[in-house]
Amino acid sequence: MKTFGFACLILCALCTEGAARCSAPGVNLYDNQTVERRMRVNSGGTCRLRFGRSTGPMYSVEIPQRPSHGTVQTDALHTVVYTAHRGYVGSDTFIYARRGYTKFGTPTTRSVRVLVTITP
Protein backbone atom coordinates (compact mmCIF):
# COMPACT_ATOMS: atom_id res chain seq x y z
CA MET A 1 0.00 0.00 0.00
CA LYS A 2 1.39 3.35 -0.98
CA THR A 3 1.46 6.06 1.60
CA PHE A 4 0.26 9.33 0.28
CA GLY A 5 0.73 12.90 1.39
CA PHE A 6 -2.11 15.29 0.94
CA ALA A 7 -1.15 18.74 -0.19
CA CYS A 8 -3.82 21.32 -0.73
CA LEU A 9 -2.92 23.74 -3.45
CA ILE A 10 -4.07 27.13 -2.26
CA LEU A 11 -3.87 29.88 -4.76
CA CYS A 12 -3.30 33.56 -4.28
CA ALA A 13 -2.99 35.89 -7.23
CA LEU A 14 -0.20 38.40 -6.89
CA CYS A 15 -0.93 40.62 -9.84
CA THR A 16 1.61 42.82 -11.54
CA GLU A 17 -1.37 44.38 -13.32
CA GLY A 18 -4.89 44.77 -12.01
CA ALA A 19 -6.31 42.41 -14.66
CA ALA A 20 -3.80 39.59 -14.15
CA ARG A 21 -5.40 36.42 -12.78
CA CYS A 22 -4.37 32.94 -11.92
CA SER A 23 -6.34 29.78 -11.27
CA ALA A 24 -5.37 26.20 -10.40
CA PRO A 25 -7.20 23.27 -8.77
CA GLY A 26 -6.25 21.53 -5.55
CA VAL A 27 -3.81 18.64 -5.78
CA ASN A 28 -3.05 15.42 -3.92
CA LEU A 29 0.67 14.62 -3.92
CA TYR A 30 1.63 10.96 -3.64
CA ASP A 31 4.89 9.48 -2.41
CA ASN A 32 7.42 8.91 -5.21
CA GLN A 33 4.97 9.92 -7.94
CA THR A 34 4.42 12.97 -10.12
CA VAL A 35 0.84 14.20 -10.51
CA GLU A 36 -0.26 16.57 -13.26
CA ARG A 37 -2.42 19.68 -12.87
CA ARG A 38 -3.37 22.68 -15.00
CA MET A 39 -2.96 26.37 -14.23
CA ARG A 40 -4.24 29.45 -16.08
CA VAL A 41 -2.51 32.84 -15.78
CA ASN A 42 -2.55 36.07 -17.76
CA SER A 43 0.53 37.16 -19.71
CA GLY A 44 2.84 38.98 -17.28
CA GLY A 45 0.83 37.68 -14.32
CA THR A 46 2.20 36.10 -11.16
CA CYS A 47 0.75 33.25 -9.12
CA ARG A 48 1.73 32.00 -5.71
CA LEU A 49 0.93 28.32 -5.18
CA ARG A 50 0.92 27.19 -1.58
CA PHE A 51 1.00 23.52 -0.65
CA GLY A 52 -0.33 22.17 2.63
CA ARG A 53 1.42 19.95 5.14
CA SER A 54 2.66 16.47 4.35
CA THR A 55 2.27 13.27 6.36
CA GLY A 56 6.04 13.25 6.95
CA PRO A 57 8.75 15.93 7.23
CA MET A 58 9.96 17.63 4.04
CA TYR A 59 13.52 18.93 3.91
CA SER A 60 14.05 20.36 0.41
CA VAL A 61 12.36 21.79 -2.65
CA GLU A 62 13.56 21.77 -6.22
CA ILE A 63 12.35 22.67 -9.70
CA PRO A 64 13.57 19.71 -11.82
CA GLN A 65 11.95 21.19 -14.96
CA ARG A 66 11.98 24.96 -15.33
CA PRO A 67 9.40 26.77 -17.49
CA SER A 68 10.34 28.09 -20.94
CA HIS A 69 7.99 31.10 -20.99
CA GLY A 70 8.06 32.24 -17.39
CA THR A 71 10.00 31.97 -14.17
CA VAL A 72 9.52 29.89 -11.03
CA GLN A 73 10.88 30.66 -7.59
CA THR A 74 10.41 28.91 -4.28
CA ASP A 75 10.32 30.98 -1.13
CA ALA A 76 9.59 28.18 1.36
CA LEU A 77 9.03 24.42 1.51
CA HIS A 78 5.33 25.01 0.88
CA THR A 79 5.33 27.84 -1.68
CA VAL A 80 6.18 28.22 -5.37
CA VAL A 81 5.75 31.43 -7.38
CA TYR A 82 5.23 31.33 -11.17
CA THR A 83 5.51 34.50 -13.30
CA ALA A 84 4.57 34.40 -16.99
CA HIS A 85 6.72 36.39 -19.40
CA ARG A 86 4.99 39.60 -20.39
CA GLY A 87 3.74 39.50 -23.99
CA TYR A 88 3.81 35.71 -24.30
CA VAL A 89 0.53 33.86 -24.91
CA GLY A 90 0.46 30.07 -25.15
CA SER A 91 1.50 27.14 -22.97
CA ASP A 92 4.28 26.42 -20.51
CA THR A 93 5.22 23.61 -18.14
CA PHE A 94 7.23 23.22 -14.96
CA ILE A 95 7.72 20.60 -12.25
CA TYR A 96 7.82 21.36 -8.52
CA ALA A 97 9.19 18.62 -6.22
CA ARG A 98 9.55 18.25 -2.45
CA ARG A 99 11.89 15.71 -0.89
CA GLY A 100 11.46 14.33 2.58
CA TYR A 101 10.22 11.31 4.48
CA THR A 102 6.96 9.42 4.75
CA LYS A 103 5.30 9.16 8.15
CA PHE A 104 7.13 5.82 8.42
CA GLY A 105 10.55 7.43 7.91
CA THR A 106 11.34 6.21 4.39
CA PRO A 107 12.67 8.75 1.84
CA THR A 108 10.12 10.12 -0.62
CA THR A 109 9.71 12.70 -3.36
CA ARG A 110 6.34 14.33 -3.96
CA SER A 111 6.03 16.33 -7.17
CA VAL A 112 3.56 18.03 -9.47
CA ARG A 113 3.90 18.82 -13.19
CA VAL A 114 2.08 22.09 -13.79
CA LEU A 115 0.73 22.65 -17.31
CA VAL A 116 0.30 26.41 -17.65
CA THR A 117 -2.01 28.17 -20.10
CA ILE A 118 -0.98 31.80 -20.53
CA THR A 119 -3.75 34.08 -21.78
CA PRO A 120 -3.65 37.69 -23.04
Residue frames relative to the residue before (quaternion, step in Angstrom):
aa qw qx qy qz dx dy dz
M 1.0000 0.0000 0.0000 0.0000 0.00 0.00 0.00
K 0.3491 -0.7437 0.5348 0.1978 3.54 -0.81 0.98
T 0.3514 -0.6947 0.5867 0.2228 3.50 -1.03 0.82
F 0.0933 -0.8100 0.5746 0.0707 3.54 -0.90 0.74
G 0.3014 -0.7143 0.6044 0.1833 3.50 -1.24 0.61
F 0.2702 -0.7566 0.5722 0.1647 3.52 -0.89 0.88
A 0.0023 0.7809 -0.6241 0.0257 3.54 -0.81 0.99
C 0.2377 -0.7667 0.5832 0.1244 3.52 -0.66 1.07
L 0.2748 -0.7640 0.5665 0.1411 3.53 -0.74 1.06
I 0.0536 -0.8002 0.5969 -0.0203 3.53 -0.33 1.29
L 0.2121 -0.8245 0.5219 0.0539 3.48 -0.77 1.05
C 0.0130 -0.7536 0.6572 0.0048 3.52 -1.01 0.89
A 0.2908 -0.7452 0.5680 0.1936 3.58 -0.86 0.84
L 0.0913 -0.7536 0.6501 0.0347 3.53 -0.83 1.04
C 0.1243 -0.8632 0.4878 0.0384 3.54 0.12 1.28
T 0.3187 -0.7042 0.5989 0.2092 3.51 -1.08 0.79
E 0.7330 0.1745 -0.1433 0.6416 3.56 1.32 -0.29
G 0.6425 -0.5595 0.3650 0.3753 3.55 -1.12 0.60
A 0.7226 0.4530 -0.2571 0.4546 3.61 1.01 -0.73
A 0.5123 0.6617 -0.4294 0.3395 3.61 1.20 -0.29
R 0.0150 -0.7970 0.6026 -0.0392 3.56 -0.94 0.98
C 0.1137 -0.7687 0.6261 0.0644 3.47 -1.30 0.43
S 0.0428 0.7888 -0.6131 0.0106 3.57 -1.05 0.70
A 0.1054 0.7659 -0.6282 0.0872 3.55 -1.14 0.76
P 0.4572 -0.6903 0.4830 0.2849 3.61 -1.03 0.72
G 0.6251 -0.4947 0.4312 0.4226 3.54 -1.32 0.09
V 0.1649 -0.8006 0.5719 0.0690 3.56 -1.21 0.42
N 0.2612 -0.7035 0.6367 0.1774 3.54 -1.16 0.75
L 0.1666 -0.7732 0.6044 0.0955 3.58 -0.84 0.96
Y 0.1941 -0.8011 0.5625 0.0648 3.55 -0.83 1.06
D 0.6052 -0.5763 0.4090 0.3665 3.55 -1.10 0.71
N 0.8775 0.0081 -0.0461 0.4773 3.52 -1.03 1.01
Q 0.6195 0.4744 -0.3698 0.5044 3.57 1.07 0.80
T 0.2881 -0.7103 0.6077 0.2079 3.54 -1.30 0.40
V 0.1684 -0.7640 0.6152 0.0971 3.57 -0.82 1.02
E 0.3146 -0.7518 0.5534 0.1722 3.57 -1.21 0.46
R 0.0320 0.7841 -0.6178 0.0489 3.56 -0.96 0.94
R 0.3822 -0.7159 0.5434 0.2148 3.55 -1.30 0.43
M 0.1104 -0.7622 0.6365 0.0412 3.53 -1.20 0.71
R 0.1429 -0.7570 0.6302 0.0970 3.57 -1.17 0.62
V 0.0848 0.7852 -0.6051 0.1001 3.58 -0.89 0.99
N 0.4841 -0.6523 0.4979 0.3037 3.56 -1.11 0.63
S 0.6318 -0.5224 0.4188 0.3907 3.56 -1.21 0.56
G 0.8047 0.2091 -0.1847 0.5241 3.59 -0.77 1.03
G 0.5608 0.6344 -0.3717 0.3806 3.59 1.28 -0.19
T 0.2681 -0.7497 0.5894 0.1367 3.52 -1.29 0.49
C 0.0791 -0.7881 0.6100 0.0254 3.55 -1.04 0.85
R 0.2012 -0.7377 0.6324 0.1236 3.51 -1.07 0.80
L 0.1235 -0.7816 0.6103 0.0368 3.56 -0.70 1.13
R 0.0832 -0.8074 0.5840 0.0112 3.55 -0.68 1.09
F 0.2262 -0.7796 0.5772 0.0889 3.53 -0.82 1.10
G 0.4777 -0.6799 0.4851 0.2725 3.55 -1.08 0.76
R 0.7340 -0.4130 0.3206 0.4336 3.53 -1.35 -0.14
S 0.3592 -0.7088 0.5688 0.2125 3.52 -1.28 0.49
T 0.6190 -0.5533 0.4017 0.3864 3.57 -1.26 0.27
G 0.7679 0.1915 -0.1296 0.5973 3.58 1.24 -0.40
P 0.6579 -0.5308 0.3490 0.4044 3.61 -1.23 0.27
M 0.2302 -0.7395 0.6192 0.1297 3.57 -1.08 0.79
Y 0.1594 -0.8299 0.5304 0.0672 3.59 -0.91 0.85
S 0.8181 0.0808 -0.0691 0.5651 3.63 1.16 -0.21
V 0.2229 -0.7348 0.6295 0.1188 3.49 -1.36 0.47
E 0.0488 0.7859 -0.6162 0.0147 3.54 -1.09 0.67
I 0.2985 -0.6958 0.6195 0.2073 3.53 -1.36 0.33
P 0.1635 -0.8380 0.5126 0.0903 3.62 0.11 1.26
Q 0.7584 0.1520 -0.1353 0.6193 3.60 1.23 -0.36
R 0.2388 -0.7832 0.5641 0.1065 3.55 -0.55 1.21
P 0.5302 -0.6280 0.4554 0.3422 3.61 -1.13 0.55
S 0.4492 -0.6887 0.5064 0.2596 3.57 -1.23 0.52
H 0.7968 0.2784 -0.1147 0.5238 3.59 1.10 -0.69
G 0.7389 0.2432 -0.1960 0.5970 3.53 1.15 0.71
T 0.3938 -0.6885 0.5455 0.2709 3.54 -1.31 -0.15
V 0.1535 -0.7575 0.6271 0.0965 3.54 -1.24 0.56
Q 0.0140 -0.7675 0.6407 -0.0137 3.52 -1.04 0.90
T 0.2235 -0.7265 0.6253 0.1769 3.54 -1.19 0.53
D 0.1165 -0.8044 0.5784 0.0700 3.56 -0.95 0.83
A 0.7735 0.0654 -0.0806 0.6253 3.58 1.29 0.27
L 0.6693 -0.4883 0.3603 0.4288 3.59 -1.26 0.14
H 0.7678 0.3633 -0.1836 0.4948 3.58 1.15 -0.51
T 0.7268 0.4166 -0.2319 0.4944 3.62 1.21 0.13
V 0.0039 -0.7550 0.6557 0.0014 3.54 -1.09 0.84
V 0.1709 -0.7848 0.5913 0.0724 3.57 -1.01 0.87
Y 0.1170 -0.7824 0.6110 0.0296 3.57 -0.76 1.15
T 0.0387 -0.7757 0.6298 0.0115 3.58 -1.00 0.91
A 0.3269 -0.7492 0.5481 0.1770 3.58 -0.70 1.13
H 0.5136 -0.6238 0.4806 0.3406 3.57 -1.06 0.69
R 0.4948 -0.6605 0.4865 0.2868 3.54 -0.94 0.93
G 0.7909 0.2947 -0.2409 0.4792 3.56 -0.92 0.97
Y 0.6381 0.5036 -0.3426 0.4709 3.60 1.21 -0.30
V 0.0302 -0.7570 0.6527 0.0034 3.55 -1.08 0.87
G 0.4999 0.6237 -0.4727 0.3710 3.59 -0.77 1.00
S 0.6453 -0.5199 0.3863 0.4050 3.57 -1.08 -0.71
D 0.0591 -0.7632 0.6431 0.0180 3.52 -1.31 0.44
T 0.1324 -0.7847 0.6016 0.0695 3.57 -1.23 0.38
F 0.1055 0.7602 -0.6408 0.0184 3.54 -1.20 0.61
I 0.2772 -0.7338 0.5936 0.1800 3.55 -1.32 0.37
Y 0.1570 -0.7512 0.6389 0.0530 3.53 -1.01 1.00
A 0.0099 0.8179 -0.5741 0.0374 3.61 -0.78 0.97
R 0.1538 -0.7540 0.6324 0.0891 3.55 -1.13 0.80
R 0.1854 -0.7661 0.6072 0.0996 3.55 -1.00 0.88
G 0.2434 0.7588 -0.5772 0.1785 3.51 -1.08 0.76
Y 0.5776 -0.5632 0.4585 0.3728 3.52 -1.13 -0.77
T 0.4910 -0.6065 0.5277 0.3355 3.53 -1.24 0.51
K 0.6702 -0.4790 0.3575 0.4401 3.58 -1.24 0.09
F 0.6555 0.4892 -0.3025 0.4894 3.58 1.31 -0.24
G 0.5830 -0.6391 0.3405 0.3683 3.58 1.30 0.06
T 0.5349 0.6013 -0.4341 0.4048 3.61 1.19 0.22
P 0.5662 -0.6145 0.4201 0.3541 3.62 -1.02 0.74
T 0.0271 0.7964 -0.6028 0.0399 3.57 -1.08 0.74
T 0.1699 -0.7206 0.6565 0.1446 3.52 -1.35 0.37
R 0.0954 -0.7667 0.6340 0.0331 3.55 -0.92 0.97
S 0.0904 0.8304 -0.5416 0.0942 3.59 -0.61 1.05
V 0.1754 -0.7573 0.6212 0.0987 3.51 -1.34 0.44
R 0.2584 -0.7120 0.6340 0.1562 3.55 -1.03 0.93
V 0.1574 -0.7992 0.5778 0.0504 3.55 -0.64 1.16
L 0.1727 -0.7592 0.6235 0.0710 3.56 -0.71 1.19
V 0.1548 -0.8277 0.5390 0.0215 3.54 -0.43 1.29
T 0.1384 -0.7316 0.6610 0.0936 3.54 -1.07 0.86
I 0.1458 -0.7942 0.5879 0.0480 3.55 -0.65 1.17
T 0.1398 -0.8121 0.5661 0.0205 3.54 -0.65 1.22
P 0.6392 -0.5440 0.3734 0.3950 3.60 -1.22 0.43
